[in-house]
């Protein structure tokens, strides 16, 4: 995000520390809405990261259910 948007919004993404702060506040949650992504590349990247995060969460839950079921089957044998 720093590479993509540091020229479009130097006050918001002007250094890596600001960009990391945005990532910590926005990616795992719905964000604070204190800044708006301007370029289409920024919007695409943040959307992709949100989708990957959702995929990771769902796959973790699914694998947890399969693992629990497999453990229950092994204990009943």
N, C-alpha and C positions, 0 to 999 in steps of 0.2 A: 504494500500500500504506500509505503514511503517513496518507492521508486515511481509508482504510477501517479501519485497526487501531490508530490512535494512542490511541483511547479504551479499547479492549478490553485492550491490552497497553502501557500507557504506559512501562513500564520497558524494553521491547524496541523499540518503534516510537515512542518519545516525541519524537524529533527527526529531522530529515531525514537527518542523518549516520548514525544507526543504521539507518535504513531503506535508505539507499544501500549500507551495508556488507552488509546482508542480501541485497540484490539482486545485488551483485557476487559474493558467496559462493554463492548458491543458484541463481540463474537459469542461468548457463552450465554448472553442474556439478550434482551430486546434493545439494550443500549439506553443511553440517556437522551438521545436526540439533540445533543449540544452542537453537532455539526452535521452538515449534509454533504453527501458524496456528489461531486459535480460531474465527473467524467464518466462515460459509459464503461470504460475499463474498470474503474473503481467499483461501480455497481455490479458488474459481472463477477469480479473477484469476490466481493463480499457475499453475493448470492451463492456462488460456488462453495465458499467456505461454510456457509450456513447449511447447504444441502449435504456436504460431506460430514458435517457435525451431526446432522440428523441421521444420516446413514450409519455413522459410527455408533450412535446411541442405540438405534434400533437393532443393529447387528449384535451389539453387546447384550442387549436384553434377550434376544432370541437365542444366542449361544448359552446364556445363563439358564434358560428354561431347558434346553436340550441337555446340558450338563447335569442339571438337577434330576431330570428324568432318567438319565443313564445311571446315575448314582443310586437312585431308588430301585432300578431294575437289578443292579448288581447286588444290592443288599437283600433282595428277596430271593435270590438264587441259592 
